[in-house]
Structure formats: C-alpha cells, structure tokens
Amino acid sequence: LLDPDYPPSCFEDSLNSVNLEQKKKEVIDCSELLEEDISLLGKLMNRLYQKLQSRELWDLFCCVETKLVLLIALMECQ
C-alpha cells in the first residue's frame, strides 16, 4: 500500500523503508539476534501504522489487505 511499485521483499527492506537499521555485528549470538529482531519488529509495526494512518490507508489495510493474506497463503500452498 505504501509503495506498490517497490514493495519490500524481506525484513531488512521493510526496516529500510521506515529508516530503521539492524546492528551489523560480525559474530552475534542467535538469542541476541532474535531479541534485536523482535525489538525492531515492534518499532517497524509502529512506524508502518503511523504511515498508513497519515495516508488514510489504515482502514483499507485492515478491511482488505489483512483478509487477503489467508487467501494468498492458501493459493501458494496448492
């Protein structure tokens, strides 16, 4: 909804779309990585919500987009 011509293809792209960044560490413990990703996910959700609200797209997202996820997932499984 926010940039349909160039949708994010991974978590890192989603973070970049709202100016968030993962810490770059050469060696990182899996639990530390998970903790960081969960923290970033919360921030990402908040920023995406704010962007959708500011563009008056939140209702469209909730009423249409979220309902299509199940259908698309089922189609991909078949």
FIGU-881572 format. One line per field, with one value per atom (N, C-alpha, C): residue number from 1; residue in three letters; atom name; y, x, z. Coordinates in nm, 3 decimals. Atoms other than C-alpha are relative to their C-alpha. Layout:
<sites>
seq: c(NUM | ...) $
type: c(Ala | ...) $
atom: c(CA | ...) $
c2: c(Y | ...) $
c1: c(X | ...) $
c3: c(Z | ...) $
</sites>
This chain:
<sites>
seq: c(1 | 1 | 1 | 2 | 2 | 2 | 3 | 3 | 3 | 4 | 4 | 4 | 5 | 5 | 5 | 6 | 6 | 6 | 7 | 7 | 7 | 8 | 8 | 8 | 9 | 9 | 9 | 10 | 10 | 10 | 11 | 11 | 11 | 12 | 12 | 12 | 13 | 13 | 13 | 14 | 14 | 14 | 15 | 15 | 15 | 16 | 16 | 16 | 17 | 17 | 17 | 18 | 18 | 18 | 19 | 19 | 19 | 20 | 20 | 20 | 21 | 21 | 21 | 22 | 22 | 22 | 23 | 23 | 23 | 24 | 24 | 24 | 25 | 25 | 25 | 26 | 26 | 26 | 27 | 27 | 27 | 28 | 28 | 28 | 29 | 29 | 29 | 30 | 30 | 30 | 31 | 31 | 31 | 32 | 32 | 32 | 33 | 33 | 33 | 34 | 34 | 34 | 35 | 35 | 35 | 36 | 36 | 36 | 37 | 37 | 37 | 38 | 38 | 38 | 39 | 39 | 39 | 40 | 40 | 40 | 41 | 41 | 41 | 42 | 42 | 42 | 43 | 43 | 43 | 44 | 44 | 44 | 45 | 45 | 45 | 46 | 46 | 46 | 47 | 47 | 47 | 48 | 48 | 48 | 49 | 49 | 49 | 50 | 50 | 50 | 51 | 51 | 51 | 52 | 52 | 52 | 53 | 53 | 53 | 54 | 54 | 54 | 55 | 55 | 55 | 56 | 56 | 56 | 57 | 57 | 57 | 58 | 58 | 58 | 59 | 59 | 59 | 60 | 60 | 60 | 61 | 61 | 61 | 62 | 62 | 62 | 63 | 63 | 63 | 64 | 64 | 64 | 65 | 65 | 65 | 66 | 66 | 66 | 67 | 67 | 67 | 68 | 68 | 68 | 69 | 69 | 69 | 70 | 70 | 70 | 71 | 71 | 71 | 72 | 72 | 72 | 73 | 73 | 73 | 74 | 74 | 74 | 75 | 75 | 75 | 76 | 76 | 76 | 77 | 77 | 77 | 78 | 78 | 78) $
type: c(Leu | Leu | Leu | Leu | Leu | Leu | Asp | Asp | Asp | Pro | Pro | Pro | Asp | Asp | Asp | Tyr | Tyr | Tyr | Pro | Pro | Pro | Pro | Pro | Pro | Ser | Ser | Ser | Cys | Cys | Cys | Phe | Phe | Phe | Glu | Glu | Glu | Asp | Asp | Asp | Ser | Ser | Ser | Leu | Leu | Leu | Asn | Asn | Asn | Ser | Ser | Ser | Val | Val | Val | Asn | Asn | Asn | Leu | Leu | Leu | Glu | Glu | Glu | Gln | Gln | Gln | Lys | Lys | Lys | Lys | Lys | Lys | Lys | Lys | Lys | Glu | Glu | Glu | Val | Val | Val | Ile | Ile | Ile | Asp | Asp | Asp | Cys | Cys | Cys | Ser | Ser | Ser | Glu | Glu | Glu | Leu | Leu | Leu | Leu | Leu | Leu | Glu | Glu | Glu | Glu | Glu | Glu | Asp | Asp | Asp | Ile | Ile | Ile | Ser | Ser | Ser | Leu | Leu | Leu | Leu | Leu | Leu | Gly | Gly | Gly | Lys | Lys | Lys | Leu | Leu | Leu | Met | Met | Met | Asn | Asn | Asn | Arg | Arg | Arg | Leu | Leu | Leu | Tyr | Tyr | Tyr | Gln | Gln | Gln | Lys | Lys | Lys | Leu | Leu | Leu | Gln | Gln | Gln | Ser | Ser | Ser | Arg | Arg | Arg | Glu | Glu | Glu | Leu | Leu | Leu | Trp | Trp | Trp | Asp | Asp | Asp | Leu | Leu | Leu | Phe | Phe | Phe | Cys | Cys | Cys | Cys | Cys | Cys | Val | Val | Val | Glu | Glu | Glu | Thr | Thr | Thr | Lys | Lys | Lys | Leu | Leu | Leu | Val | Val | Val | Leu | Leu | Leu | Leu | Leu | Leu | Ile | Ile | Ile | Ala | Ala | Ala | Leu | Leu | Leu | Met | Met | Met | Glu | Glu | Glu | Cys | Cys | Cys | Gln | Gln | Gln) $
atom: c(N | CA | C | N | CA | C | N | CA | C | N | CA | C | N | CA | C | N | CA | C | N | CA | C | N | CA | C | N | CA | C | N | CA | C | N | CA | C | N | CA | C | N | CA | C | N | CA | C | N | CA | C | N | CA | C | N | CA | C | N | CA | C | N | CA | C | N | CA | C | N | CA | C | N | CA | C | N | CA | C | N | CA | C | N | CA | C | N | CA | C | N | CA | C | N | CA | C | N | CA | C | N | CA | C | N | CA | C | N | CA | C | N | CA | C | N | CA | C | N | CA | C | N | CA | C | N | CA | C | N | CA | C | N | CA | C | N | CA | C | N | CA | C | N | CA | C | N | CA | C | N | CA | C | N | CA | C | N | CA | C | N | CA | C | N | CA | C | N | CA | C | N | CA | C | N | CA | C | N | CA | C | N | CA | C | N | CA | C | N | CA | C | N | CA | C | N | CA | C | N | CA | C | N | CA | C | N | CA | C | N | CA | C | N | CA | C | N | CA | C | N | CA | C | N | CA | C | N | CA | C | N | CA | C | N | CA | C | N | CA | C | N | CA | C | N | CA | C | N | CA | C | N | CA | C | N | CA | C | N | CA | C | N | CA | C | N | CA | C | N | CA | C) $
c2: c(-0.120 | 0.000 | 0.126 | -0.121 | 0.241 | 0.025 | -0.014 | 0.174 | -0.124 | 0.122 | -0.083 | -0.033 | 0.028 | -0.046 | -0.065 | 0.055 | -0.141 | -0.052 | 0.050 | -0.350 | -0.065 | 0.064 | -0.475 | -0.151 | 0.145 | -0.831 | -0.078 | 0.068 | -0.907 | 0.095 | -0.078 | -0.787 | 0.123 | -0.112 | -0.570 | 0.111 | -0.100 | -0.396 | 0.076 | -0.064 | -0.329 | 0.100 | -0.091 | -0.177 | 0.124 | -0.114 | 0.040 | 0.095 | -0.085 | 0.167 | 0.101 | -0.092 | 0.333 | 0.051 | -0.052 | 0.430 | -0.066 | 0.078 | 0.155 | -0.088 | 0.077 | -0.049 | -0.106 | 0.104 | -0.378 | 0.031 | -0.017 | -0.365 | -0.100 | 0.088 | -0.508 | -0.050 | 0.062 | -0.747 | -0.119 | 0.114 | -0.998 | -0.130 | 0.119 | -1.250 | 0.040 | -0.034 | -1.243 | -0.129 | 0.114 | -1.490 | -0.005 | 0.013 | -1.628 | 0.063 | -0.059 | -1.521 | 0.153 | -0.145 | -1.167 | 0.049 | -0.036 | -1.157 | -0.003 | 0.011 | -1.275 | 0.115 | -0.110 | -1.019 | 0.132 | -0.123 | -0.740 | 0.005 | 0.003 | -0.851 | 0.024 | -0.021 | -0.864 | 0.146 | -0.142 | -0.517 | 0.086 | -0.075 | -0.388 | -0.022 | 0.029 | -0.560 | 0.090 | -0.090 | -0.360 | 0.142 | -0.135 | -0.035 | 0.010 | 0.004 | -0.133 | 0.007 | 0.001 | -0.208 | 0.138 | -0.132 | 0.127 | 0.102 | -0.097 | 0.325 | -0.027 | 0.031 | 0.140 | 0.041 | -0.044 | 0.202 | 0.152 | -0.146 | 0.573 | 0.045 | -0.037 | 0.590 | -0.029 | 0.034 | 0.411 | 0.096 | -0.095 | 0.635 | 0.137 | -0.134 | 0.953 | 0.009 | 0.001 | 0.849 | -0.051 | 0.048 | 0.736 | -0.135 | 0.134 | 0.378 | -0.110 | 0.101 | 0.204 | -0.085 | 0.076 | 0.105 | -0.094 | 0.086 | -0.029 | -0.120 | 0.108 | -0.231 | -0.102 | 0.091 | -0.376 | -0.075 | 0.059 | -0.440 | -0.084 | 0.071 | -0.566 | -0.080 | 0.064 | -0.641 | -0.118 | 0.108 | -0.847 | -0.121 | 0.112 | -1.059 | -0.076 | 0.067 | -1.137 | -0.089 | 0.077 | -1.281 | -0.149 | 0.141 | -1.609 | -0.060 | 0.048 | -1.646 | -0.019 | 0.009 | -1.579 | -0.115 | 0.110 | -1.822 | -0.134 | 0.125 | -2.094 | -0.025 | 0.015 | -2.030 | -0.044 | 0.036 | -2.059 | -0.144 | 0.137 | -2.392 | -0.104 | 0.097 | -2.553 | -0.009) $
c1: c(0.081 | 0.000 | 0.085 | -0.081 | 0.279 | 0.085 | -0.083 | 0.496 | -0.021 | 0.033 | 0.325 | 0.094 | -0.093 | 0.580 | 0.129 | -0.123 | 0.868 | -0.026 | 0.029 | 0.734 | 0.124 | -0.115 | 0.985 | -0.006 | -0.002 | 1.096 | 0.052 | -0.051 | 1.248 | -0.009 | 0.008 | 1.264 | 0.091 | -0.095 | 1.570 | -0.055 | 0.061 | 1.391 | -0.112 | 0.107 | 1.094 | 0.057 | -0.064 | 1.323 | 0.052 | -0.054 | 1.493 | -0.109 | 0.109 | 1.156 | -0.048 | 0.040 | 1.098 | 0.122 | -0.126 | 1.461 | 0.042 | -0.053 | 1.537 | 0.112 | -0.115 | 1.854 | 0.039 | -0.052 | 1.978 | 0.145 | -0.140 | 2.302 | 0.084 | -0.089 | 2.586 | 0.109 | -0.103 | 2.790 | 0.055 | -0.061 | 3.036 | -0.040 | 0.038 | 2.967 | -0.112 | 0.113 | 2.629 | -0.067 | 0.069 | 2.457 | -0.142 | 0.135 | 2.130 | -0.107 | 0.101 | 1.936 | 0.007 | -0.014 | 2.077 | -0.062 | 0.057 | 1.979 | -0.152 | 0.145 | 1.628 | -0.056 | 0.044 | 1.596 | 0.000 | -0.008 | 1.709 | -0.110 | 0.103 | 1.474 | -0.139 | 0.131 | 1.176 | -0.018 | 0.005 | 1.259 | -0.024 | 0.017 | 1.289 | -0.138 | 0.133 | 0.964 | -0.105 | 0.094 | 0.776 | 0.010 | -0.020 | 0.929 | -0.050 | 0.045 | 0.859 | -0.152 | 0.146 | 0.494 | -0.055 | 0.045 | 0.453 | 0.016 | -0.025 | 0.609 | -0.089 | 0.088 | 0.410 | -0.144 | 0.133 | 0.090 | -0.013 | 0.004 | 0.173 | -0.005 | 0.000 | 0.246 | -0.136 | 0.131 | -0.076 | -0.107 | 0.096 | -0.276 | 0.013 | -0.020 | -0.121 | -0.046 | 0.045 | -0.213 | -0.144 | 0.139 | -0.561 | -0.016 | 0.003 | -0.484 | -0.020 | 0.009 | -0.522 | -0.126 | 0.124 | -0.887 | 0.006 | -0.016 | -0.808 | 0.089 | -0.090 | -0.521 | -0.073 | 0.070 | -0.738 | -0.115 | 0.121 | -1.050 | 0.025 | -0.025 | -0.895 | 0.129 | -0.132 | -0.524 | 0.015 | -0.020 | -0.525 | -0.087 | 0.088 | -0.816 | 0.052 | -0.054 | -0.634 | 0.119 | -0.120 | -0.331 | -0.032 | 0.038 | -0.509 | -0.026 | 0.030 | -0.638 | 0.127 | -0.125 | -0.297 | 0.085 | -0.077 | -0.130 | -0.056 | 0.062 | -0.380 | 0.031 | -0.029 | -0.324 | 0.145 | -0.141 | 0.054 | 0.025 | -0.018 | 0.017 | -0.048 | 0.056 | -0.169 | 0.077) $
c3: c(0.000 | 0.000 | 0.000 | -0.012 | 0.081 | -0.124 | 0.120 | -0.225 | -0.088 | 0.074 | -0.451 | -0.115 | 0.109 | -0.730 | 0.049 | -0.057 | -0.499 | 0.142 | -0.135 | -0.209 | 0.062 | -0.065 | 0.049 | -0.020 | 0.025 | -0.021 | 0.120 | -0.119 | 0.320 | 0.119 | -0.124 | 0.679 | -0.007 | 0.010 | 0.610 | -0.090 | 0.089 | 0.320 | 0.072 | -0.076 | 0.547 | 0.100 | -0.095 | 0.808 | -0.071 | 0.075 | 0.548 | -0.046 | 0.049 | 0.426 | 0.104 | -0.108 | 0.765 | 0.076 | -0.056 | 0.833 | 0.131 | -0.111 | 1.083 | -0.055 | 0.047 | 1.069 | 0.103 | -0.087 | 1.210 | 0.033 | -0.038 | 1.402 | -0.079 | 0.075 | 1.198 | 0.093 | -0.084 | 1.408 | -0.075 | 0.067 | 1.273 | 0.068 | -0.075 | 1.546 | 0.095 | -0.085 | 1.711 | 0.046 | -0.059 | 1.940 | -0.058 | 0.058 | 1.798 | 0.088 | -0.089 | 2.106 | -0.003 | 0.012 | 2.076 | -0.130 | 0.130 | 1.709 | 0.007 | -0.015 | 1.792 | 0.083 | -0.087 | 2.071 | -0.077 | 0.079 | 1.837 | -0.105 | 0.104 | 1.558 | 0.057 | -0.063 | 1.794 | 0.040 | -0.036 | 1.922 | -0.124 | 0.125 | 1.566 | -0.060 | 0.053 | 1.467 | 0.064 | -0.068 | 1.730 | -0.052 | 0.053 | 1.607 | -0.143 | 0.140 | 1.245 | -0.006 | -0.001 | 1.321 | 0.035 | -0.042 | 1.495 | -0.113 | 0.108 | 1.210 | -0.122 | 0.113 | 0.943 | 0.032 | -0.041 | 1.139 | -0.016 | 0.011 | 1.158 | -0.145 | 0.142 | 0.784 | -0.063 | 0.056 | 0.695 | 0.050 | -0.057 | 0.929 | -0.067 | 0.056 | 0.790 | -0.145 | 0.140 | 0.436 | -0.013 | -0.006 | 0.543 | -0.069 | 0.059 | 0.438 | 0.105 | -0.105 | 0.774 | -0.014 | 0.014 | 0.721 | -0.120 | 0.117 | 0.375 | 0.034 | -0.040 | 0.520 | 0.086 | -0.092 | 0.798 | -0.066 | 0.058 | 0.592 | -0.125 | 0.126 | 0.269 | 0.003 | 0.010 | 0.285 | 0.096 | -0.097 | 0.605 | -0.031 | 0.035 | 0.481 | -0.122 | 0.118 | 0.157 | 0.033 | -0.035 | 0.337 | 0.007 | -0.010 | 0.420 | -0.138 | 0.135 | 0.065 | -0.082 | 0.076 | -0.088 | 0.053 | -0.058 | 0.155 | -0.045 | 0.047 | 0.061 | -0.147 | 0.143 | -0.309 | -0.021 | 0.014 | -0.264 | 0.042 | -0.048 | -0.082 | -0.101 | 0.095 | -0.372 | -0.126) $
</sites>
